[in-house]
Amino acid sequence: MSFDLGPALLFCPADRPERFHGALEKADAVILDLEDAVLPDAKGAARGNLADADVDPGRVIVRVNAPGTDEFAADLEMLGRTRFRTVMVAKTESPESLDAFDDSYSLIALCETARGVSAANRIAAHPRVVAMMWGAEDLVASLGGTSSRTAEGGYRDIARYARARVLLEAGARGKAAIDAVHIAIDDLAGLEREATDAAASGFRATACIHPSQVTVIRAAYLPDAREIEWAGAVLAAAETERGVFRFQGRMIDEPVLRHARSVIARSR
């Protein structure tokens, strides 16, 4: 099992079935949400919408409620009657909680609480986990805090630690990492900075909450022409070199060549 859905993942509330097809047209994949985007008294109807949805299951991620809740049990029962098999598990806090899913599922573990981030290494090792995502607001709330960001708009240290931890633990196990949503919908410049950093750091995708954010994320993950030209040139030069060599005034060794290969892979 692997994760390869593209860089822009758009959340869509599962209680808004009229938006399902439009969301799929706009984004690389859609996260149909049964959790925070749906009010408690609408969750049953949302499950019914998913059971009846006529959409491509290969481009849909279903976010279920937190393990151990009655809503999670109902979500799991409904999924068993559908073709949806890529599932984002909200508030994942232990690998044992993921054993509720059989081998037909590919799981995205959402580490968004203090317990979840603390257990990220063990969660990433679960055999059904194909990707990890982190969440800032629930994390800070789980610690008794009030805001994940400073007045200047950047993440507080605890959020930056969680982001890095989830990326590292996912990468250590060969799993993909997904960056958190940028909740300031109109702040496209801030989203561009974060998505560009995410792509350069090794995240495979960024989740978003509004269609206007999709284009920004896609552009951030696509290398520019100069990066692609450099990557192609340095890889071509490496074919006639042995070991470490100098190229355009820079020392080139295997880690740098891996960077170049990543640029070429992202450009396709």
Secondary structure, DSSP 8 states (H G I E B T S, - for coil): ----S-SEEEEEETT-GGGHHHHHHHSSEEEEESSTTS-GGGHHHHHHHHHH--S-GGGEEEEE--TTSHHHHHHHHHHTTSS--EEEETT---GGGGGGS-TT-EEEEEE-SHHHHHTHHHHHT-TTEEEEEE-HHHHHHHTT-S-SB-TTSSB-HHHHHHHHHHHHHHHHTT-EEEE-----TT-HHHHHHHHHHHHHHT-SEEEESSTHHHHHHHHHHS--HHHHHHHHHHHHHHTT--SSEEETTEEE-HHHHHHHHHHHHHH-
